[in-house]
């Protein structure tokens, strides 16, 4: 799908793909139940800067990985090679795909070697560095730094709890959702200004991305959570073109609920297709998302968990901004967006450094942050 030529004139020139998977393990004391969903839309079919999302799960180890990758179109716009049918591939395209493949290989090595594989930074720097020197199947010499963001979440069942490790570079994001606090951002954007609302208002230059130079950091944060929960990674095409930060979460659940009454495989596909249609209705960019819902024995329990949250988001956030045009109703729109962020911020920022939760204290979950 990724390298299909553009469709004929008169059709939607933005391609989309949806991947789904569900798993329920029986016969073990700490059985694992999960559903996986990945969505990718491309503003320029076959040549998008977002790579395919990662959704991997190793059942014997109760261990999985989700992730997204967004090549930087500005810094990586220079041509890097051509396809067999002579279409030009940018550095951004190549960078995100190489990162995608490298991360997945690294995770498999981690599982097989029980954590003894080389660190992720080293693997990415080696692969992208070799690509820049021209030692890849793409051919030619890649003279730019092959810049791309990454956002990854590794999860592993430990007894009744989940060990969750977020890794990222750039402005693609990692999230966790639970029924008590809603969607919460785990990663912190690599920019001089990382306030979520300010980034939404004016996109900020990135201060750190994965690249062939090797001069980058992979941030890491680990927490322990108790299922059921949802883990999520997304590129900025999903969350950076909405009216307020709360509306990204609203769209997630608003697209899930119409799948009610369908069996899990069909319900997951409906959810994914509705998400693809929704994001294409508001974004100006490629958009990719990977999520895994753990501890839910199918979609119906997840729908029940998010129904009240969806109703809250609709009444307290979506309704604030509904019908307001950012240009014609500028003053009212700005006030509504600020009020939405004031209401939404306490739960959303629980895990962001220096941001207290709604009670004014930091969360009790075990939290560590480091940089390679």
N, C-alpha and C positions, 0 to 999 in steps of 0.2 A: 504493500500500500504506500509506503513512504516515498518510493521513487516512481509511482505511476505518473504519467503525463497529465497535464491539466485537462479537465473535461471540456467538451465543446462549448462554444460561446452560447450564452443564454442560460447557463446552469450555474449553480452555486460553486464558485471557484475555491471554496475553502473546504478541504477534505477533513474527515473526522474518522476516528477509529475508537472502538470500545472493546476492552478485554474484561472478562469476568471469570470468577472461580469461587467455589464454595467447598468447604471441607469440614467434616465432623468425625472426630476420632472416638471410637467406642472401645470398651474393654480395658481401659486404663483408669487408674484412680484419678489422676489429674488430666482428664481428657481435654482436648483442645477443640474449640469450635470457632470457625472464622469464615468470613466472606471477603473476597478481594475484588476490587474494581479499579480499572485504569481507563483514563480518557485522554485522547490527544486530538486537538484540532489544529489545522494549519492554515494560515492566511494565504500561503502560496503552496498549493499541493505538491508534494514530492520534494520540496526544497526548503521546508520549514527549519527554523533554527532550534526548535525543541526536538529532542530525541524521543524515541519511544520510552514511556515510563517503565520502571522496574517493579515487578511484583514476584518475589520468590518466596517459597516456603519449603522447609525441610521437616517433614512430619516426624521422623524418628528423633530429631533433636528438639522438637517444639520451638523451632527457630525460623525467623523469616526476615525479609528485607523489602522495603519499598523505597522508591526514589524517583526523582525527576531531574532533568538536565536542560539548560537553556543556553545555547550558544549566543555570544554577544554580537549582534548584528552590526553595531557601529565599529567597534575595535576589530571585529572579525569579518568585515564585509569583503575583504580582498579575496579574489578567487584562489582556491586551493587545488583544483583539479576538475575533471569532467567525468560525467557518467558515460556508459557505453553508447548512449544515443546523443552525446555531445552537449548535454546540459551542464552548465557551470555549477560547481559546488563551492560554497564559500568556506572560509576558515571557521566561521561559526557553526556551520552544518557539520563539518568534519570533527570539530572539537567536542560537540555534544555527543556525537555517536561514539567517538573513541572513549569518552568518559563513561558512557553507558556500558559499553562492552567491558571496560577495565574494572568498573565497580562490580559487575556481575561475576567476572572471573575471580576477583579478590574475595567476594563473599563465599564462593564455592571453596576456594582455598582455605578460608577461615574455618569453615565447617569441617572440611576433611582433615585439617591439621590441628583441630581443636584450639584455634586461636594462635597458632604458630606462624601464620603467614606474615609476609612483610607488611608494614603499615601502609595504609591507603595513600597517604601523601607520596611516599616513595614510588608506589606503582603508577600513580597518575603522572608524576613528573617524568618517569622513565618513558612511558608510552607516548606522551605528548612531545617530549623532547626528541625521541626517535622520529616521530612524525615530522617535526619541524626540519630535521636533517634529511628528510626525504626517504626514510626507510620504511615506507608503508605501501600497502597495495593500491593506495590512491594514486601513486606515481607523482613525479614532479618534485620540486622543492617547495616546502611550505615556509615562506619567509616571515610570516607573522607569528604571534604568540599563541594561537589557537585558544582563545578565551571562552570559558563556559562557566556557568553556575552549576552547583549541585546541591541537592537537598535529599538526605537519606534518613530513614529511620529503621534501625535494626531492633527486633523484638525477640525475646526469649522467655519462655515460661519457666518460672522458678517457684516450685510449690504452687500455691494459690495465687501468686502475684506475677506480674510481668516486669521484666527488666527491659527498659526502653532506652535506646541510645540514639540521639539525633546527631547527625554530622552534616555540615553545610559549609559552603563558600559562596559569597555573592548575595543576591536578594531573593532567590527561591526559598520557600519557607517550609518548616516542619511544624505540625500541630498535633495536639491530642484533644479528644473530646470525651467528656463524661457527663452524665445526666445532671450532676450537681452544679457544674460551672460552665457548661457549654464548651465552645471551641476555645482552645488556649494555644498561643504561639510559643513553641519551644525554641526556635532559632531566633537569632538577632541579626537583622540586615547589616551587611558590610557597607556602611555609608557613614558620612560624617553626621548626618541627622537620621536617626532611626525611629523617631516617633511615627507610629503607624498612620495616624491621620495626616501628618505633614508629608509623608512619602506619597500618600494617596493624592494629596493636593498638587504636589510638584515632585516628580520622579527625581531621585537623588543619584549622582554619580557613584559608582561602586568603588570601594577602596581595596577590595580583595576578591579575586576570582581565580579559579583553577586555570592554569596556562602552561605553555611549554617551557617557560622560563624557570619553572620550579620555585619561583619566589612568591609563594602563596601559603595560606594557612587553611587547614581543615579544622573548623571549630567542632567541639564535641560537648554534648551535655547528656548525662544519664539520669534517669529518674526511675522510681519503682511505682507502679500503679496497680490497682486491683481491677480486674475485668468485672463487668463488661466495659469496653471503651472502644473508641475509634482512633486510629492513627492515620495521619494524612500528610502528604507532601504535595506541593503545588508550585508551579511557576507563576510569574507575575501576570501572565495573561488571564489567569483566573481571578486574582484578588485585587488587581491594581486598576480596574476600570469600573468599579462599582461606586454607587453614590456615597456609601459610608462603609467602614470596616465590617459592621454587623451584617451587611447584605451578602457578603460572601457566604457566611454560614447559613443565612436564610435561603439562598439559592440551593445549597446542598440538600437541605431537608425538604424544601418545596418541590424539588425534582424527585425525591424519594417517595413521598406520600402517594402520588398518583399510581405507583406500581402495586398498591395494595390489592390483595385478592389473586395475585399471580404467584405461581410456584417460583421457587428461588432462582432457577436459571433464567426464566423469562423476566422475573421481577428485576433481577440485576441488570439485564440488558436494557429494559425499559428505563431504569434509573440512569444508566450510563448514557443512553441516547438522549434523554431529556436534558441531562447535564451538558452534553455536547451542543445540543440546540440552544440551550440557555446561554452558555458562554459565548457562542457565536453571535448571539443577539446583542451583546454589549461590548465585547472586547475588540481591540484594534491590533491584536498580536496573536502569535501562536499561543496555545494554552495547553498545559498538560497537568494531569492530576493522578495520583496513585493513593489508594486508601485500603486499609484492612480493618475490619470490624471484628474484634476478638471477644469471645465469651457470649456472643449472641448465637443461639441455635437457630439460625435462619434470619430472614429479613423481617418477619412479623414482629419478633421481640424488639428489633432495632427500631422499627416504625413506631411501636408503642412508646419506646424510650424517648424518641425525638418529637412526638406529636405535641406535647406540652411546650417543649422548647420552640418548636416551629410557631405555635400560636403566639408565644411571647414575642418572638422576633417580628412577626407580622404586625402585631398591634403596637409594639413599642419602638420599632425601627422602620420597617417597611412603610407603615402608614404615615410616619413623619415626613417621608420624602416622596411619597406617591404623588404623581402629577406635577411635581415642581420641576421646572426647566432650569438647569444651571445658568443659562444665559438670560432668559426672560424674567425669571424669579430669583435673581442672584442673591439678594439679601436674605430672603426667606429660606432659600436653599442652604446657604452657608450657616444660618442659625440652626436649621433642622439637623444638618450634618454634625455640627458641634454638640448639639444636645444628644444625638444618637451616640456619639463617641463617649460622652460623659457617662451615659447609662451603661454602655457596653464595656468600657475599659477595665473596670475592676476585675471581672472574671477572666477576660481575655488575656490580661498581662500578668497573670499569677506567676508564671515561670520566667518572665523577662527580668534581667538583672536590674535591681534597684526599683522595681515596681511592686508595691505591696498588693495584697489581695483586698477583697472588699472589707474585711475586718480590720485592715490597717496593719497586718502582720504578714510575714512571709509564709509561704506554704510549708506544711510539715513534711511533705514528701522529700525523700533523699534527693538532693540535687547537687551535681558536680559540673563544673565547666572548665574546659582546658583548651589549649590550642597546640596542635602539633608543632 
